[in-house]
Amino acid sequence: MGPVNQLRLGLHGEYFGANDFLIAGDANQRLAGGLTVGYTLRRDIELFGALLNSSNRNQRNRDPDDRDPELIKTFGDLIVGAKWILPLSSAATFGVELGLKFLSGISELAVSPSSTSWWLGPLFTYDFRRARDIPLRFHAGASFYADNSSNLHALSGVTRATKEVAMFAYGISPNRLRLALALDAPLEKFFPRVPVVPFVEYHAAYVTADADRDFQDFMPPNCDPTDITKKACVDNRDIQFLTLGARAAVYRGITTTLGVDIRIRSPGFPYGPPTPPFNVMFGVSYPWDLNGLTRTVVVTRTVEPDGPWKTDGNITGVVRSAKGGRPIAGAIVAVLGRPRARAATDADGGFATANLRAGPVDLQITAADFEPTTVNTTITPGQSVNVAVQMVPVPPVAKVHGQVKDQRGTAVQASLKFVGPTTLEIRSDATGAYASALPVGSYQVHAEVPGLIPQDFPFEALGGEDKALDFVLRAVPDDPNVALNGQNIIVKKPIRFVNTTAKLTPATEQLLNGVGQMLAAHAEIKRLRIVAHWDSSLPKPKAVAVTQAQAEAVRDYLVARGVAGDRLITLGHGSAKPLVPNLTPANRSRNRRVEFQIE
């Protein structure tokens, strides 16, 4: 619901077109539109209404007995209703909706009273933004729709084609139970200039009325899909369709809507006209605050019957926080360009200046923990001008400082990356010192120096705190079996597995520990390709599978030792790239190898 005393006006339209839709070989188009209105009477009551029109054109080869015109129009169908809601919590709301639909008579000047339909049912909404700060809302609704539209037009004695087209064009349907489930995602935090709200809806209905006897050949026992002389059985009572779309506030409260209905299941012929395979919806709406027409403005005027007119006036007002409306005590209100024209606010945020010469003035308001604010007003002779001031709070800021050293206590220049409510990268200076300001929140800081093992540390940045974080980065232990050579990490001993499996030997695990230490010390290595090879003793497909599994086993071991998985790529070459001919056991042993290639 909108704010109390808000009027919402909208123009909405629908379009649909398809061939072979109502009658085999036909071409059907429908264009519908309406003026919608909603009004919030109280916090818990909303009134709504709509004035609907539609045009349906059905082109086909008509039989001589068909009586429906090619173009059928409806004008002035009226919907009125009301909603009542009851908040269950800050996020959950229960409600009830009652609606009436008055159909305009086909050959009458007014509505057709006997065709008036109604519906009644519960509503439910859950706003995840209030419960878990997730930009998502869930809606559900159910109702019984007592549809009396069949009284609008007497369709007995007409051809089945005429009846099918007329029912669709005039919106004639039977009584039914309705269910709707919906999700929408208010994304104003992500698109503040054009708040976009994508939505998805599921609609279902179940016809409770009796079957139309004019279509009984689609029902058992008259139908039989195996008998070419009979109709296929199409007698389901359910209707289902999906709606996808989005709403966007584009300009000063004007909201546009675009969506499409997609059919999931159409009712059987005995239970109403078919559901369109698609239906495009579009619309625009505008909220109008009626309080602007009725708001009372109080003007205080002092009249002095005797004496000359006063040439001075003063300024009074209240200073509040723009977030929550809390009064701000101790704010300084200064009249720019006027000497001795400063005032401080009281505990209730109120202030009053001394008498000042009449004319336009600029007020500058300052307060601790708030952004400075400027207000323009005009002093009127003999009067007190009242102003309302709102100040924007300054976002709370935390500070962090520290020093980066190596294990010998020598200061080093390090790269530090803070990831949290914001992302910030800085470097320590020649003395290893660094300092920065951060928005409050939870952070992870990553400190690294080429040739030293990087370090990560989580911390909480609190408003007004200057947190000390020092880092000691240690050198990578020397491993004589692992070396960095150009675009490769050289392992001086062979990487071995148990037989033709991907199981690492204990000696291989020790070698891979050295590779992991090398990667930890060299953060500039962004991507490492692990390439496994085999000899010619296995069939080629088997060799490829074995080497791929072995490369992945090496990767998994390194990841388990702290290497980021996105830095490692695996490739099993099988026996495709031997170092030497596979003629002797020694040569075959050389060809069974694992290489580490830097990208």
C-alpha positions as CSV (number, residue, x, y, z in Angstrom):
1,M,0.0,0.0,0.0
2,G,1.0,3.6,-0.5
3,P,1.0,6.4,2.1
4,V,-2.3,7.5,3.5
5,N,-4.2,9.9,1.2
6,Q,-2.2,9.0,-1.8
7,L,-3.9,8.6,-5.2
8,R,-2.3,6.4,-7.8
9,L,-3.4,6.7,-11.5
10,G,-2.3,4.4,-14.3
11,L,-2.7,3.6,-17.9
12,H,-2.2,0.0,-18.8
13,G,-2.4,-2.0,-22.0
14,E,-2.1,-5.6,-23.4
15,Y,-1.5,-7.0,-26.8
16,F,-1.8,-10.6,-28.2
17,G,-1.8,-12.0,-31.7
18,A,-1.6,-15.6,-33.0
19,N,-2.8,-17.9,-35.8
20,D,-4.8,-21.1,-35.3
21,F,-5.7,-19.9,-31.8
22,L,-9.4,-20.2,-31.4
23,I,-10.4,-21.8,-34.7
24,A,-8.2,-23.9,-37.0
25,G,-6.9,-21.5,-39.7
26,D,-7.9,-18.3,-38.0
27,A,-5.8,-15.2,-37.3
28,N,-6.6,-13.6,-33.9
29,Q,-5.5,-10.2,-32.5
30,R,-6.5,-8.6,-29.2
31,L,-5.7,-5.1,-27.9
32,A,-6.9,-4.2,-24.4
33,G,-6.3,-1.2,-22.2
34,G,-7.6,0.4,-19.1
35,L,-7.4,3.4,-16.7
36,T,-6.5,2.2,-13.2
37,V,-6.8,4.0,-9.9
38,G,-5.8,3.3,-6.3
39,Y,-6.4,5.3,-3.1
40,T,-5.0,4.7,0.4
41,L,-7.9,5.6,2.7
42,R,-6.1,4.5,5.9
43,R,-2.9,2.6,6.8
44,D,-4.8,-0.6,6.6
45,I,-7.4,0.1,3.8
46,E,-6.9,0.7,0.1
47,L,-9.6,1.3,-2.5
48,F,-9.0,0.4,-6.1
49,G,-10.8,0.5,-9.5
50,A,-10.3,0.3,-13.2
51,L,-12.2,1.2,-16.4
52,L,-11.5,-1.4,-19.1
53,N,-11.8,-1.5,-22.9
54,S,-10.8,-4.1,-25.5
55,S,-10.9,-5.0,-29.2
56,N,-10.6,-8.5,-30.6
57,R,-10.3,-9.2,-34.3
58,N,-10.8,-12.8,-35.6
59,Q,-10.2,-13.4,-39.3
60,R,-11.1,-16.8,-40.7
61,N,-13.2,-18.5,-43.4
62,R,-16.6,-18.2,-41.8
63,D,-19.4,-20.7,-42.2
64,P,-22.8,-19.4,-43.4
65,D,-24.2,-20.0,-39.9
66,D,-21.5,-18.1,-38.0
67,R,-22.9,-14.9,-36.4
68,D,-19.9,-13.3,-34.7
69,P,-18.5,-10.1,-36.4
70,E,-14.9,-10.0,-37.4
71,L,-14.2,-7.2,-34.9
72,I,-15.7,-7.3,-31.4
73,K,-15.2,-4.3,-29.0
74,T,-16.0,-3.9,-25.3
75,F,-16.3,-0.5,-23.7
76,G,-16.6,0.6,-20.1
77,D,-16.2,-2.6,-18.1
78,L,-15.7,-1.4,-14.5
79,I,-13.8,-2.9,-11.6
80,V,-14.1,-1.6,-8.0
81,G,-12.7,-3.2,-4.8
82,A,-10.9,-2.8,-1.5
83,K,-8.0,-4.3,0.4
84,W,-7.5,-4.6,4.1
85,I,-4.1,-5.5,5.6
86,L,-2.9,-6.5,9.0
87,P,0.9,-6.3,9.7
88,L,2.1,-9.6,11.4
89,S,5.7,-8.4,11.9
90,S,8.0,-5.8,10.5
91,A,8.4,-8.1,7.4
92,A,5.1,-10.0,7.1
93,T,1.7,-8.7,6.2
94,F,-1.7,-10.5,5.9
95,G,-4.6,-9.0,4.0
96,V,-8.0,-9.6,2.4
97,E,-9.2,-8.4,-1.0
98,L,-12.8,-8.0,-2.2
99,G,-13.5,-7.0,-5.8
100,L,-16.5,-6.5,-8.1
101,K,-16.5,-6.5,-11.9
102,F,-19.4,-4.8,-13.8
103,L,-19.6,-5.7,-17.5
104,S,-21.0,-3.2,-19.9
105,G,-24.1,-4.5,-21.7
106,I,-23.7,-5.5,-25.3
107,S,-26.9,-3.9,-26.4
108,E,-27.5,-1.7,-23.4
109,L,-26.5,1.8,-22.4
110,A,-25.4,0.8,-18.9
111,V,-23.8,-2.2,-17.2
112,S,-25.4,-5.6,-17.3
113,P,-26.5,-6.2,-13.6
114,S,-26.9,-10.0,-14.1
115,S,-23.3,-10.2,-15.4
116,T,-21.7,-8.7,-12.3
117,S,-18.9,-10.9,-10.9
118,W,-17.1,-10.8,-7.6
119,W,-14.1,-12.3,-5.9
120,L,-12.9,-12.6,-2.3
121,G,-9.7,-14.0,-0.9
122,P,-6.6,-13.7,1.4
123,L,-3.3,-12.0,0.6
124,F,0.2,-12.4,2.1
125,T,3.5,-10.4,1.7
126,Y,6.9,-11.1,3.2
127,D,9.6,-8.4,2.7
128,F,13.1,-9.9,3.0
129,R,14.6,-6.4,3.1
130,R,13.2,-5.8,6.6
131,A,14.1,-9.3,7.9
132,R,17.5,-10.1,6.4
133,D,18.4,-7.0,4.3
134,I,17.9,-9.1,1.1
135,P,16.3,-7.1,-1.8
136,L,13.5,-9.5,-2.3
137,R,9.7,-9.6,-1.6
138,F,7.4,-12.6,-1.7
139,H,3.7,-12.2,-2.4
140,A,0.8,-14.8,-2.4
141,G,-2.9,-14.5,-3.0
142,A,-5.9,-16.8,-3.4
143,S,-9.5,-16.1,-4.1
144,F,-12.8,-17.6,-5.3
145,Y,-14.0,-15.8,-8.4
146,A,-17.8,-15.9,-8.9
147,D,-17.9,-15.3,-12.6
148,N,-21.4,-14.3,-14.0
149,S,-20.1,-13.1,-17.4
150,S,-22.0,-15.9,-19.1
151,N,-25.2,-13.8,-18.6
152,L,-23.7,-11.1,-20.8
153,H,-24.6,-12.7,-24.1
154,A,-27.0,-15.5,-25.0
155,L,-24.8,-17.9,-26.9
156,S,-27.3,-20.9,-27.2
157,G,-28.1,-21.9,-30.7
158,V,-25.0,-20.4,-32.3
159,T,-22.2,-22.3,-34.0
160,R,-19.4,-23.5,-31.9
161,A,-16.9,-21.3,-33.7
162,T,-19.1,-18.2,-33.0
163,K,-19.4,-19.2,-29.3
164,E,-15.6,-19.8,-28.9
165,V,-14.7,-16.4,-30.4
166,A,-17.4,-14.5,-28.5
167,M,-16.4,-16.0,-25.2
168,F,-12.8,-15.0,-25.7
169,A,-13.6,-11.5,-27.0
170,Y,-16.1,-10.6,-24.2
171,G,-14.1,-12.4,-21.5
172,I,-16.8,-14.9,-20.7
173,S,-15.5,-17.5,-18.2
174,P,-16.9,-19.9,-15.5
175,N,-16.5,-19.8,-11.7
176,R,-13.0,-20.7,-10.5
177,L,-10.6,-20.8,-7.7
178,R,-7.5,-18.7,-8.2
179,L,-3.9,-18.8,-6.8
180,A,-1.0,-16.4,-7.5
181,L,2.6,-16.5,-6.2
182,A,5.1,-13.8,-7.0
183,L,8.6,-12.5,-6.3
184,D,9.9,-9.1,-7.0
185,A,13.4,-7.6,-6.3
186,P,13.5,-3.8,-5.4
187,L,17.0,-2.8,-6.7
188,E,17.0,0.8,-5.6
189,K,20.3,0.3,-3.8
190,F,22.0,-0.8,-7.1
191,F,20.2,1.6,-9.4
192,P,19.4,4.7,-7.3
193,R,18.7,6.9,-10.3
194,V,16.3,4.5,-12.0
195,P,15.0,2.1,-9.4
196,V,14.3,-1.2,-11.2
197,V,12.0,-3.9,-9.8
198,P,12.1,-7.1,-11.8
199,F,9.3,-9.5,-11.0
200,V,8.1,-13.0,-11.7
201,E,4.6,-14.3,-11.1
202,Y,2.9,-17.7,-11.2
203,H,-0.9,-17.8,-11.8
204,A,-3.1,-20.9,-11.5
205,A,-6.9,-21.3,-11.6
206,Y,-9.2,-24.3,-11.2
207,V,-12.7,-24.2,-12.8
208,T,-15.4,-25.2,-10.3
209,A,-18.4,-24.8,-12.7
210,D,-20.0,-27.6,-14.7
211,A,-18.8,-28.4,-18.2
212,D,-20.2,-26.7,-21.2
213,R,-22.4,-29.3,-23.0
214,D,-21.7,-27.7,-26.4
215,F,-18.1,-29.1,-26.1
216,Q,-19.0,-32.5,-24.6
217,D,-17.4,-34.3,-27.5
218,F,-14.0,-33.3,-25.9
219,M,-14.9,-35.3,-22.8
220,P,-15.1,-39.0,-22.0
221,P,-16.8,-41.1,-23.1
222,N,-17.4,-39.1,-26.3
223,C,-13.7,-38.5,-26.9
224,D,-11.1,-41.0,-27.9
225,P,-7.6,-40.1,-29.1
226,T,-7.2,-43.5,-30.7
227,D,-10.4,-43.1,-32.8
228,I,-10.0,-40.8,-35.9
229,T,-13.7,-40.3,-36.0
230,K,-13.7,-38.7,-32.5
231,K,-12.1,-35.7,-30.9
232,A,-9.0,-36.0,-28.6
233,C,-9.9,-35.6,-24.9
234,V,-9.2,-32.0,-23.8
235,D,-11.2,-31.7,-20.5
236,N,-8.8,-30.4,-17.9
237,R,-10.2,-27.8,-15.4
238,D,-6.9,-26.1,-14.6
239,I,-5.4,-22.9,-16.1
240,Q,-1.7,-21.9,-15.5
241,F,0.5,-19.2,-16.8
242,L,3.8,-17.4,-15.9
243,T,4.4,-13.6,-15.9
244,L,7.8,-12.1,-16.3
245,G,8.5,-8.3,-16.2
246,A,9.9,-5.3,-14.5
247,R,8.8,-1.9,-13.1
248,A,11.0,1.2,-13.1
249,A,10.5,4.6,-11.6
250,V,11.8,6.8,-14.5
251,Y,11.0,10.4,-13.7
252,R,9.6,12.2,-10.6
253,G,7.5,9.3,-9.4
254,I,6.3,8.2,-12.9
255,T,6.6,4.4,-13.1
256,T,6.6,2.3,-16.2
257,T,5.8,-1.4,-16.4
258,L,6.7,-4.0,-19.1
259,G,5.9,-7.7,-18.9
260,V,4.7,-10.8,-20.7
261,D,2.3,-13.6,-19.7
262,I,3.5,-17.0,-20.9
263,R,1.0,-19.8,-21.1
264,I,1.8,-23.1,-19.2
265,R,-1.6,-24.8,-19.5
266,S,-4.9,-23.8,-21.1
267,P,-8.3,-25.1,-19.9
268,G,-10.1,-27.8,-21.7
269,F,-12.7,-26.7,-24.2
270,P,-15.7,-27.5,-21.9
271,Y,-14.3,-25.2,-19.2
272,G,-13.7,-21.9,-20.9
273,P,-11.9,-20.2,-23.8
274,P,-8.2,-21.0,-24.4
275,T,-5.4,-19.1,-22.7
276,P,-3.2,-17.1,-25.1
277,P,0.3,-18.5,-25.6
278,F,1.6,-15.1,-24.7
279,N,0.3,-11.7,-23.7
280,V,2.4,-8.5,-23.8
281,M,1.7,-6.0,-21.0
282,F,2.8,-2.4,-20.8
283,G,1.8,0.6,-18.6
284,V,2.6,3.8,-16.9
285,S,1.5,5.1,-13.5
286,Y,1.9,8.2,-11.3
287,P,1.3,8.6,-7.5
288,W,-0.4,11.9,-6.4
289,D,-0.1,13.0,-2.8
290,L,-3.5,14.6,-2.0
291,N,-2.1,16.1,1.2
292,G,-0.6,18.8,-1.0
293,L,-4.2,20.1,-1.7
294,T,-5.4,20.0,1.9
295,R,-2.2,20.8,4.0
296,T,-2.8,23.7,6.4
297,V,-0.2,26.4,6.4
298,V,-0.1,28.5,9.6
299,V,1.2,32.0,9.3
300,T,2.1,33.9,12.4
301,R,1.8,37.7,12.1
302,T,2.3,40.4,14.7
303,V,0.4,43.6,14.1
304,E,1.4,46.7,16.0
305,P,-1.3,49.4,15.6
306,D,0.9,52.2,16.9
307,G,4.4,53.3,16.0
308,P,6.4,53.0,12.8
309,W,6.7,49.9,10.8
310,K,9.5,47.6,11.9
311,T,12.5,47.2,9.6
312,D,13.9,44.1,11.3
313,G,12.8,40.4,11.7
314,N,14.3,37.2,13.0
315,I,14.6,33.5,12.1
316,T,13.4,30.6,14.2
317,G,13.5,26.9,13.3
318,V,14.4,23.3,14.2
319,V,17.5,21.3,13.1
320,R,17.0,17.6,12.7
321,S,18.9,14.6,11.3
322,A,17.8,13.6,7.8
323,K,18.1,10.0,9.0
324,G,15.3,9.3,11.6
325,G,14.4,12.9,12.3
326,R,16.3,13.1,15.6
327,P,16.7,16.7,16.9
328,I,20.3,17.9,16.8
329,A,21.5,19.8,19.9
330,G,24.5,22.1,19.8
331,A,24.3,22.8,16.1
332,I,25.6,26.3,15.1
333,V,23.4,28.4,12.9
334,A,25.3,31.3,11.3
335,V,23.8,34.0,9.1
336,L,26.4,34.6,6.4
337,G,27.5,38.2,5.9
338,R,25.8,39.4,9.1
339,P,27.9,40.3,12.1
340,R,27.0,38.8,15.5
341,A,24.4,36.6,13.9
342,R,25.0,33.1,15.3
343,A,22.8,30.9,17.3
344,A,23.1,27.4,18.9
345,T,20.3,24.8,18.9
346,D,18.8,23.6,22.2
347,A,18.3,20.0,23.3
348,D,15.1,19.9,21.1
349,G,17.0,21.2,18.1
350,G,15.3,24.6,18.2
351,F,17.0,27.9,17.6
352,A,16.1,31.6,17.3
353,T,18.4,34.4,15.9
354,A,18.5,38.0,17.1
355,N,16.6,40.7,15.1
356,L,18.2,41.2,11.7
357,R,17.7,43.6,8.9
358,A,15.0,42.4,6.4
359,G,16.1,40.8,3.2
360,P,17.4,37.6,1.7
361,V,19.9,35.7,3.8
362,D,21.9,32.5,3.7
363,L,22.1,30.3,6.8
364,Q,25.0,28.0,7.3
365,I,24.4,25.1,9.8
366,T,27.3,23.0,11.2
367,A,27.2,20.2,13.8
368,A,29.6,17.5,14.9
369,D,29.2,14.2,12.9
370,F,27.0,15.9,10.2
371,E,27.7,17.4,6.8
372,P,27.5,21.3,6.7
373,T,24.2,22.5,5.4
374,T,23.1,25.8,3.8
375,V,19.5,27.1,3.8
376,N,18.2,30.2,1.9
377,T,15.4,32.3,3.3
378,T,14.1,35.9,3.4
379,I,13.6,38.0,6.6
380,T,10.3,39.9,6.5
381,P,10.0,43.2,8.4
382,G,8.2,42.7,11.7
383,Q,7.9,38.9,11.4
384,S,9.6,35.8,12.6
385,V,10.5,33.4,9.7
386,N,10.4,29.7,10.6
387,V,12.7,27.2,8.8
388,A,13.1,23.4,9.1
389,V,16.6,22.2,8.6
390,Q,17.7,18.6,7.9
391,M,21.3,17.6,8.2
392,V,22.9,14.5,6.6
393,P,25.0,12.4,9.0
394,V,28.6,11.9,8.1
395,P,29.3,8.2,7.5
396,P,31.2,6.7,10.4
397,V,34.9,6.3,9.6
398,A,37.5,4.0,11.1
399,K,41.3,4.3,10.9
400,V,44.0,1.7,10.5
401,H,47.8,2.0,10.7
402,G,50.8,-0.2,11.1
403,Q,54.2,-1.4,9.8
404,V,55.4,-4.2,7.6
405,K,58.7,-5.9,8.3
406,D,60.5,-9.1,7.3
407,Q,61.5,-11.8,9.8
408,R,64.8,-10.0,10.5
409,G,62.9,-6.9,11.6
410,T,63.8,-4.9,8.4
411,A,61.1,-2.6,7.1
412,V,59.8,-3.5,3.7
413,Q,57.6,-1.8,1.1
414,A,54.5,-4.0,0.8
415,S,51.3,-4.0,-1.1
416,L,48.2,-4.1,1.2
417,K,44.7,-4.8,-0.2
418,F,41.7,-4.2,2.1
419,V,38.5,-6.0,1.0
420,G,35.2,-5.3,2.8
421,P,32.4,-2.7,2.5
422,T,34.9,-1.0,0.2
423,T,38.0,-2.3,-1.6
424,L,41.3,-0.3,-1.1
425,E,44.9,-1.0,-2.2
426,I,47.8,1.0,-0.6
427,R,51.6,0.5,-0.2
428,S,53.7,0.9,2.8
429,D,56.5,3.5,2.6
430,A,60.3,3.0,2.8
431,T,60.0,2.6,6.6
432,G,57.3,-0.1,6.2
433,A,54.6,2.3,7.7
434,Y,51.1,2.7,6.3
435,A,47.9,4.4,7.4
436,S,44.4,4.8,5.9
437,A,40.8,5.6,6.7
438,L,38.0,3.0,6.0
439,P,34.2,2.9,6.3
440,V,33.2,0.8,9.3
441,G,32.7,-2.9,8.7
442,S,34.3,-6.3,8.5
443,Y,37.5,-6.5,6.3
444,Q,40.1,-9.0,5.1
445,V,43.6,-7.4,4.5
446,H,46.2,-9.1,2.3
447,A,49.8,-8.1,2.6
448,E,52.4,-9.3,0.1
449,V,56.1,-8.6,-0.9
450,P,57.8,-10.4,-3.7
451,G,59.9,-13.2,-2.4
452,L,58.2,-13.3,1.0
453,I,55.2,-15.4,2.1
454,P,52.0,-13.2,1.9
455,Q,49.8,-12.8,5.0
456,D,46.0,-12.4,5.3
457,F,44.3,-11.0,8.4
458,P,40.6,-10.4,9.1
459,F,39.6,-7.5,11.4
460,E,36.6,-5.4,12.3
461,A,36.9,-1.6,11.6
462,L,34.9,0.3,14.2
463,G,33.8,3.9,14.0
464,G,36.2,6.3,15.8
465,E,38.8,3.6,16.3
466,D,42.4,3.9,15.1
467,K,43.4,0.2,14.8
468,A,47.0,-0.9,14.8
469,L,47.9,-3.8,12.4
470,D,51.5,-4.9,12.0
471,F,52.8,-7.6,9.7
472,V,55.9,-9.8,9.8
473,L,56.4,-11.5,6.4
474,R,58.7,-14.5,6.4
475,A,61.0,-15.6,3.6
476,V,60.2,-18.8,1.8
477,P,62.4,-21.7,3.1
478,D,65.0,-22.7,0.6
479,D,64.1,-26.0,-1.1
480,P,67.1,-27.4,-3.2
481,N,64.7,-29.5,-5.3
482,V,62.5,-26.6,-6.5
483,A,63.7,-23.6,-8.6
484,L,62.2,-20.8,-10.7
485,N,63.5,-20.8,-14.2
486,G,61.9,-18.3,-16.7
487,Q,58.4,-19.5,-17.4
488,N,58.7,-22.8,-15.5
489,I,59.0,-24.0,-12.0
490,I,61.7,-26.7,-12.1
491,V,61.3,-29.7,-9.8
492,K,64.7,-31.5,-9.8
493,K,63.4,-34.8,-8.7
494,P,60.6,-36.7,-10.6
495,I,57.0,-36.5,-9.5
496,R,55.9,-40.1,-9.0
497,F,52.6,-41.8,-8.5
498,V,51.6,-45.3,-7.2
499,N,51.7,-47.5,-10.4
500,T,49.2,-46.2,-13.0
501,T,47.0,-44.4,-10.4
502,A,46.7,-40.8,-9.4
503,K,47.8,-41.5,-5.8
504,L,50.9,-39.4,-4.8
505,T,53.9,-41.0,-3.2
506,P,55.2,-39.6,0.1
507,A,58.3,-38.3,-1.7
508,T,56.2,-36.5,-4.2
509,E,54.2,-34.8,-1.5
510,Q,57.5,-33.4,-0.1
511,L,58.4,-32.1,-3.5
512,L,54.9,-30.5,-3.9
513,N,55.3,-28.8,-0.5
514,G,58.3,-26.9,-2.1
515,V,56.1,-26.0,-5.1
516,G,53.5,-24.6,-2.8
517,Q,56.1,-22.5,-0.9
518,M,57.4,-21.2,-4.2
519,L,53.8,-20.1,-5.3
520,A,53.3,-18.5,-1.8
521,A,56.4,-16.4,-2.2
522,H,55.7,-15.3,-5.8
523,A,52.3,-13.7,-5.9
524,E,53.2,-12.4,-9.3
525,I,52.6,-15.9,-10.6
526,K,48.9,-15.5,-11.4
527,R,48.4,-18.8,-13.3
528,L,50.3,-22.1,-13.2
529,R,49.6,-24.9,-15.7
530,I,50.1,-28.5,-14.3
531,V,50.9,-30.8,-17.2
532,A,51.2,-34.6,-16.7
533,H,52.8,-37.0,-19.3
534,W,53.0,-40.8,-19.7
535,D,54.9,-43.3,-21.7
536,S,53.6,-45.5,-24.5
537,S,52.8,-48.5,-22.3
538,L,49.1,-47.6,-22.1
539,P,46.5,-47.2,-24.8
540,K,46.2,-43.5,-25.8
541,P,42.7,-42.9,-24.3
542,K,43.8,-44.6,-21.1
543,A,47.0,-42.6,-20.9
544,V,45.1,-39.3,-21.3
545,A,42.7,-40.3,-18.6
546,V,45.5,-41.3,-16.2
547,T,47.6,-38.2,-16.8
548,Q,44.5,-35.9,-16.4
549,A,43.7,-37.6,-13.1
550,Q,47.4,-37.2,-12.0
551,A,47.4,-33.5,-12.9
552,E,44.2,-33.0,-10.9
553,A,45.7,-34.9,-7.9
554,V,48.7,-32.5,-7.9
555,R,46.3,-29.6,-8.1
556,D,44.2,-30.9,-5.2
557,Y,47.2,-31.4,-3.0
558,L,48.4,-27.8,-3.7
559,V,45.0,-26.4,-3.0
560,A,44.8,-28.3,0.3
561,R,48.1,-26.6,1.2
562,G,46.7,-23.1,0.7
563,V,47.3,-22.3,-3.0
564,A,44.2,-20.6,-4.5
565,G,42.4,-23.0,-6.9
566,D,42.0,-20.3,-9.6
567,R,45.8,-20.1,-9.9
568,L,46.0,-23.7,-11.1
569,I,45.1,-25.3,-14.5
570,T,45.4,-29.0,-15.2
571,L,46.2,-30.8,-18.4
572,G,46.7,-34.5,-19.1
573,H,48.8,-35.0,-22.3
574,G,48.9,-38.8,-22.2
575,S,51.8,-40.1,-24.3
576,A,51.5,-37.4,-27.0
577,K,54.7,-35.5,-26.0
578,P,57.6,-37.8,-25.1
579,L,61.0,-36.3,-24.2
580,V,62.8,-39.3,-25.6
581,P,61.8,-42.4,-27.6
582,N,60.0,-45.0,-25.6
583,L,62.6,-47.7,-26.3
584,T,64.0,-48.5,-22.9
585,P,62.7,-48.6,-19.3
586,A,64.9,-45.6,-18.5
587,N,63.4,-43.6,-21.4
588,R,59.9,-44.6,-20.5
589,S,60.6,-43.5,-16.9
590,R,61.8,-40.0,-18.1
591,N,58.6,-39.6,-20.2
592,R,56.4,-40.2,-17.2
593,R,56.7,-36.7,-15.7
594,V,54.8,-33.6,-14.4
595,E,55.7,-30.1,-15.6
596,F,54.8,-26.8,-14.1
597,Q,54.4,-24.0,-16.7
598,I,53.9,-20.4,-15.8
599,E,51.3,-18.5,-18.0
